[in-house]
Amino acid sequence: MPTGNAANTFLRKTNATTLRAGLDALRTPTMRADADAILFSAKSFAAAMLAYCIALRIGLPKPFWAIVTVYIVSQTSVGASLSRGVYRFAGTIAGAVATVVIVPNCVNDPIACSAVLACWIGLCLFFSLLDRTPRAYAFVLAGYTASLIGFPSVLDPGAVFETASVRVQEISIGILCAILMHRYVAPKRMTGQFTGKLSATLQDARRLAADVLNGTPGEKRRDRNQLAADLLVLQGLATHLPYDAAPMTPRREKLQLVHDRLARLLPLATEIEDRIHVLGAGDDGAPDELGALLGDVRAWLATDGTGERDGAAAHLIGRARSIRKRFAADASTFDDRLVANLAGHLAEMIGLLQDCDRLVRNIGTVHRSREAASLHGPLRAKGYVYHRDPWMAARAALGAMVGILIGCAFWIWSAWPEGGTAVSILGVCCTLFGNVDTPVPNVIKYMVGSIYGVAISLAYSYVILPQVTSFTVLVAVLAPAFLFAGSLQARLPTTFRALGITLTIPILSGLGTSYSGDFAASLNMVIALFAAVGFGAVSMSLFQTVPVDTAISRLLHASRRDVGRRALGAAPNEAHWTSLMIDRTALLLPRLRVSGNAYSDVLGDTLHHLRIGHAAGQLRKAIPRIEGEVGAKARELLLAVAERFGTRGRAGSVDHTDLVRRIEALTVLIAGSSIKDRLGMLDLLIDLRFALGPGETAKGNATHDC
């Protein structure tokens, strides 16, 4: 054993090692997630108790709604909590106004009143599904606020205005307390989370480009899927940034520019991959200077320093453009045109990645003219475009209306005293959980949480709360249950289960202005709760569930249909088209994972549709400037593309080989003509030909002289 100074040194080293090990353990993702969940739970509980205290002081009749609102509004970041609070307030006002208008005007006809309320709820659900942004929460709230206020008031319409008024006050207090607590007490900014995700997305983009040049097939597919998913996640985070109240948030126009460039990179990477493969699987079959350029681009992608990348990017772009110009000037063979086309795409890819680096470095600054002049891509950005399916939204809304009307019919026919409460809970389930293809699993999670909530509520109501004599003691006895449930709510897998606990305890425990302890009323409420949630699960499985294969088929059908529309000229610009197709890809990814059927590279097909639509749309824009035989043949080609994808006539009525033959004939015609922008037209035809699929782009089939 060491003695004296040696012992002290040994103890100091041991303590330092132990401290470092402890700090390292605290920095692990699991420990950070636990710490964040505990902090979120503590802030939410403090906000709930503050809201409850204020509602009691004011004398509101049902102050527990303030507690419920806090837990519905609270999110793990400042921006998300504030935006959710704003949308909840707007939705609550709209729902309350709608209820006050509907119920008194149907005062003598409960069936008609229930039908109109069901139609309002269905309409709100329709718009929420069509919106697909965080704004959709306002429509959800407008629907289920009407459900909560309206159905219990159907048989007592005289009190509907007072009920709506106090409910808006209770909810407003909860919103305000939740926002203030998450904004000013240990705030967790959305901006930091967003910038971290953006940096990771840029790394994914560079990895995709490197894997394409290195020819690693398995990695390329994973990288493309990851980038599509990243763009959807970034958009979801970006919508909350204006509410984040950070010292400096990313500028909206720069986020849109970055998105457009990353979106364009997805199909562009595949274009480059196809051309490298046809030219000779890497550098061996390509001209020496193109092979050297490919090697230098690989080295550039592996460079870490942004300053070094900026300096080398301009030189690489210049070399790529020089190769394109030289090989395109005397393109006597298909290989020459292919080399020129590949060099042009390489220059575009380098420019896109360099633009992303520059935009992200200055993402919080105003878009200055000097900075804009240094960008290679377009300066007008479209930003993220959401796929919307009105038919599917209408189907879900109609299913919710049918389920609610069946519940109302049973309530009115049976004269069940708690039927109004049960139907109001049913309306909440149909709107709150109806934003996914298969809502029943989430409803079941909520029901499981409600079972725990009921057990805890009964223990509070008849064992603990009768012993409470002050507000301080009440807070102390409520803390264990709410803190535990709040920590579960902060974790995505257990969010719905936690909501079943946090939304049930305040209502069922009777956290009102005074202790009532009415067991019969509690039992009736429990029966109404489980009857409503159970029937909601059955109703939603019958009327609001969309089979995953049906959702996949509709997405693929929409993509094929829009390819034909672009060929006919009735389609949006290229940035809109690219972003729309990437959103569809992001929607396909989770559905393919849960589908029991085997699909043959559906994501690859979607990418082909994206590329075909891009090339066809560009050709359609160029045709008005072309006259004579070339213009006529180009129009015939685009009509054939439209027929191939079912826009004109039967889908697939034009043979794939016939399309390739038309492209080759038009290529020969343009190569021998003197039309303006001849090289640009040849590039588009090459893009269209490769986009149609791998079978027709083999070097042996494609090579011919002009």
Stockholm file with secondary structure:
# STOCKHOLM 1.0

chainA/1-706         MPTGNAANTFLRKTNATTLRAGLDALRTPTMRADADAILFSAKSFAAAMLAYCIALRIGLPKPFWAIVTVYIVSQTSVGASLSRGVYRFAGTIAGAVATVVIVPNCVNDPIACSAVLACWIGLCLFFSLLDRTPRAYAFVLAGYTASLIGFPSVLDPGAVFETASVRVQEISIGILCAILMHRYVAPKRMTGQFTGKLSATLQDARRLAADVLNGTPGEKRRDRNQLAADLLVLQGLATHLPYDAAPMTPRREKLQLVHDRLARLLPLATEIEDRIHVLGAGDDGAPDELGALLGDVRAWLATDGTGERDGAAAHLIGRARSIRKRFAADASTFDDRLVANLAGHLAEMIGLLQDCDRLVRNIGTVHRSREAASLHGPLRAKGYVYHRDPWMAARAALGAMVGILIGCAFWIWSAWPEGGTAVSILGVCCTLFGNVDTPVPNVIKYMVGSIYGVAISLAYSYVILPQVTSFTVLVAVLAPAFLFAGSLQARLPTTFRALGITLTIPILSGLGTSYSGDFAASLNMVIALFAAVGFGAVSMSLFQTVPVDTAISRLLHASRRDVGRRALGAAPNEAHWTSLMIDRTALLLPRLRVSGNAYSDVLGDTLHHLRIGHAAGQLRKAIPRIEGEVGAKARELLLAVAERFGTRGRAGSVDHTDLVRRIEALTVLIAGSSIKDRLGMLDLLIDLRFALGPGETAKGNATHDC
#=GR chainA/1-706 SS CCCHHHHHHHHHHHHHHHHHHHHHHHTSHHHHHHHHHHHHHHHHHHHHHHHHHHHHHHTCSCTHHHHHHHHHHCCSSHHHHHHHHHHHHHHHHHHHHHHHHHHHHTTTCHHHHHHHHHHHHHHHHHHHHHHCSTTHHHHHHHHHHHHHHHHHHTTCGGGHHHHHHHHHHHHHHHHHHHHHHHHHSSCCCHHHHHHHHHHHHHHHHHHHHHHHHHTCHHHHHHHHHHHHHHHHHHHHHHTTGGGSCCSSCCCHHHHHHHHHHHHHHHHHHHHHHHHHHHHHTTTTTSCHHHHHHHHHHHHHHTCCCHHHHHHHHHHHHHHHHHHHHHHHHTCCBHHHHHHHHHHHHHHHHHHHHHHHHHHHHTTTSCCCHHHHHTCSSCSSCCCCCCCCCHHHHHHHHHHHHHHHHHHHHHHHHHTCTTHHHHHHHHHHHHHHSTTSSCCHHHHHHHHHHHHHHHHHHHHIIIIIGGGCCSHHHHHHHHHHHHHHHHHHHTSGGGHHHHHHHHTHHHHHTTCSSSCCCCHHHHHHHHHHHHHHHHHHHHHHHHHTCCCHHHHHHHHHHHHHHHHHHHHHTCSCCHHHHHHHHHHHHHHHHHHHHHCSSCCSSHHHHHHHHHHHHHHHHHHHHHGGGCCHHHHHHHHHHHHHHHHHTTSSSSTTCSCHHHHHHHHHHHHHHHHTSCCTTHHHHHHHHHHHHHHTCGGGCCHHHHCCBC
#=GC SS_cons         CCCHHHHHHHHHHHHHHHHHHHHHHHTSHHHHHHHHHHHHHHHHHHHHHHHHHHHHHHTCSCTHHHHHHHHHHCCSSHHHHHHHHHHHHHHHHHHHHHHHHHHHHTTTCHHHHHHHHHHHHHHHHHHHHHHCSTTHHHHHHHHHHHHHHHHHHTTCGGGHHHHHHHHHHHHHHHHHHHHHHHHHSSCCCHHHHHHHHHHHHHHHHHHHHHHHHHTCHHHHHHHHHHHHHHHHHHHHHHTTGGGSCCSSCCCHHHHHHHHHHHHHHHHHHHHHHHHHHHHHTTTTTSCHHHHHHHHHHHHHHTCCCHHHHHHHHHHHHHHHHHHHHHHHHTCCBHHHHHHHHHHHHHHHHHHHHHHHHHHHHTTTSCCCHHHHHTCSSCSSCCCCCCCCCHHHHHHHHHHHHHHHHHHHHHHHHHTCTTHHHHHHHHHHHHHHSTTSSCCHHHHHHHHHHHHHHHHHHHHIIIIIGGGCCSHHHHHHHHHHHHHHHHHHHTSGGGHHHHHHHHTHHHHHTTCSSSCCCCHHHHHHHHHHHHHHHHHHHHHHHHHTCCCHHHHHHHHHHHHHHHHHHHHHTCSCCHHHHHHHHHHHHHHHHHHHHHCSSCCSSHHHHHHHHHHHHHHHHHHHHHGGGCCHHHHHHHHHHHHHHHHHTTSSSSTTCSCHHHHHHHHHHHHHHHHTSCCTTHHHHHHHHHHHHHHTCGGGCCHHHHCCBC
//
